[in-house]
Amino acid sequence: MIGRRRAHRSAIAVLGLVLGYLPVADAGAAPSGTAHVVPAEDTALALLLLAARGSSEPVLLFDPSDRGGFDRFRSEWRGATRCIHRAGTSAGIAALLREVTGGACVVVDDLVVLARALWPDATSAIVTTEANYKWMLRSAALAGATGSALLPLGEAGGRDDLTMIGGWRLGAIYVTRPALEWAEAARAVASAVVELPSADAFTTTYLRALKSRPTAVVITNPLDRRSLFSPSSLSLLAPLVSAVHRAPLFLVEDAPPENIEQATLAFIERHALSPSHVILVGDELALRSHRVADPVLAAGGPEARGGGTDVRVELFSDIDRDEPQALAVGRIVGEGAGQASATLARQYHLPRGAPARPVLFFTNADGIFPLGETISRTTAAELRNVGVAVKGYYGEKISHALIQRSLTATDVLVWEGHARDLTLEEQGGIAAKGAPALVVLQGCYTFDRSDPFILMDKGTIAIVGTSTAIYSAPGSALARAFFDALLYENADLGTATRNARNFLLALTHLQRARKHADWRKTYRAALAFALWGDPTLRPGLGTVEPKLAPMTWARDENGLTLAIPARGLERVVVGPYVAEPPPRSMLSGLLLREAGTERRRVKELFFTAQQVDDDLRAVCAPRPGWDVVSLFAPRTRTLFVLARPDWKVMEQPGPGGTFTFPLAREAGDCPPLLPEPTT
Amino acid sequence: MRDRASTLRTAAALTAVVGLGTGLGLPATARARVQPRRWEVTVAVRVEGETKKPVTVRLALPLPESVREVSDLEIAPRGLSPEVVGGGEAPHVTFSGSVRKPRRIAVAYVVETTRPSRPFPQILPVADPAPEIVPYLAPARLFQSRSILVREFLETHVGPKVTAGGANLFQAILEATRQELAWRGDGRSLALDVIRRRQGKRIGIERAFVTFLRCARIPARFVEGVNLASATRRKRVFWTEVWADGAWWPVSASRGWVGNLPPSYVGLARDGDRVVVVDGPAAAAYVVTAHPVREETGDGT
């Protein structure tokens, strides 16, 4: 073994030429923007490539049983493609790799040799053992984020592996726990050797090496490769996600969701982190979501359509404890590492300009949700108000053929109404040729169907969906709040989802306070929505200055000042429902009967999420006629405020005006409101 | 009452078509009960329409199976134009014309079940399926095999038995389906609803079973048929077919039998196809009547 490894030393330059990874080997260098294809089953080789190249170039993990995403990416990729595998790769996989990449593959036999070719200019390296998957993940995360070379020692490696890096001017070598016995050998080839005997020591070193304050934490379960039916192996991609976001990687094991959250929050505390985002890399089997009893059913209400008796609630939601969600959360999901690697490659490396194609709304295809359609039409109007082109289809205009055509005709698709299969043919088979980057599936149990995974195969990067049955009013209200954050706050997907869910939670509190019997339906929707995709992603909708002035919130020394424009968006009438909200106002199932008619006006509400740096955590009503709900998330110091005006009490004919809401430490500290003086 | 003048006799041709099967087999185990193997069947369809606009009613004939022979086909079209489509995987009769007032059309045939020649094989996942099998591994609207719910069910209830106990995958899925999904007459009928609720009608349990098998890469298809021995009006019954050794094999998770398709069961439609399909401004409802032609005695007692 030793002799063979030494013999390889002389082959490094040749290998470099073949791979094109050495700078001296321009003749054989991979052109800039080469996609690298690696067998998904070879975790060590895959991690090496992901750490070395994944941030700058596509690295696709090839799984012959999970090829949809791979094939789609290949059809879109305009650069070169190279495959690489080890000598021990099965002949069948090797042949398939050659076939799908259209050329000969580079065959490697020694990962340390390969590492030297991949990181020719590295000034530091991290040593671990190939057999220890957890430490491979951690090491790959550090290598990817800092440019350190990843040196995975094989079974018989060690001193001899390390002697091979002699002459490679490394200033520092990090030696991980499974490789500690080779620390002495490392000292022979580097001026500084840092031993990392524990996960905490690793994270401390990682954070020091980053030289920047991380804003996200990446969580994965390294045991996700063991499952029989869902060997998603998504953990393989966690180091890449960690590197791209320069975010620490935290490994959890199969555990109840409460334990995952507790362990993660303890990790955050131990390392004095203050993330705004949590990126889960794993499906709901590897990183289990909460199961909460359906609040409607539990209170004696009707069973949810579709038979669900509980709601799957995303990790770190807080909403299941009736608290506002503090962190923006998203889940990198795929049926396997191959599909997810293609999704990430698409997100990181395929060009995505501001979408020139209209955002598509498919709303109320069954024609039975006039209230939801009313709200949805105002959401479309909100997009138009900031210059975003929209095509909206409603009711019976939505056909299977139209859906099929539309999947390749937009970058953002919004579905509102009873869930339908967007991607499946009537009698089975997949109809979709492509799919939009962002899909909002506002309907019942949309995450339970096959659609999300097929959409990802076809090009979708992020999906907002649900885990239970949703009533149309809170569902459409959430979609409206979600787009409000994207359009007016330039929020990322995770923050927009968080704010929209917190709007529904605040609405739940408002409904309870106003004795609305249906508040649990709103609460169920707040629990059920989640984001599958990178929570830091900004879809870039290409907004311009609003045509109609939106409502605004401003913080000053007196509190929060709300300015409501008198002019509303274009009037929408669907069935008995009518809405004409001022831009940026929220809507819901709160209705006002218009005197003398059967019309019901959808009541406008005003919502904001504010960062607060002091102890003022509650918002008070500015004057009689306002109902105010304030929810404070201490972890991110975010104050969510929902305000409902009663214009009659204020003796106003309708929306409009400027109102200053005083701030207080607690709601109980708010000054008593005196009746308006009458003249 | 039948319109004998317009009855078409196409028994020979139809028998030739529907008799071409794919080697469906029953186990050698004999059934203890007396099981009639030859039945005279009538499917009567009441069609109601109110306009002159053309209507087409498509009525399924027995699916082709090697153990089943269909003969003596008679058609009572009652003024509509009948056409027998005997070829392919889904033989049927279409009735075309206008239906301005309700009428009762009918198809009658004799069906006879023979004994299978091959034992039920071992059912295994298919790594490299032939193109014609791929659709039976794919998700469909009724079989959401790429759903996270489906994988969660299998991971929770089947995975441990297979990995720790070394159980056969197909058997483990069958057992888990029978143990975890309870039958209820007023239960759910869509697979995901049944999985969520952990109970369903037989049709729902069978759909869930097909979905599980497809997720586990075992080709599976859903069969709707009639139980000729049933006393109900439509005699609907459902089972699953799984692919192994180049043939489809019957199994029922909702009733618990493997391989021994009862001789009174006749398949009419697969994978969500309907027994009666109406194209045009009319509605249709069907009734099945069946009588054993000759009683046979079981050979296992």
Interface residues (C-beta under 8 A of the other chain):
Chain A: S227 L228 F229 S230 D283 E284 L285 G306 G307 G308 T309 E335 D421 L424 E425 E426 Q427 G428 G429 I430 Y445 F447 D448 R449 S450 F453 I454
Chain B: P135 A138 P139 A140 R141 F143 Q144 S145 R146 S147 I148 L149 R151 E152 L154 E155 V158 G159 V162 T163 R188 L190 L192 D193 V194 R196 R197 C215 A216 D271 G272 D273
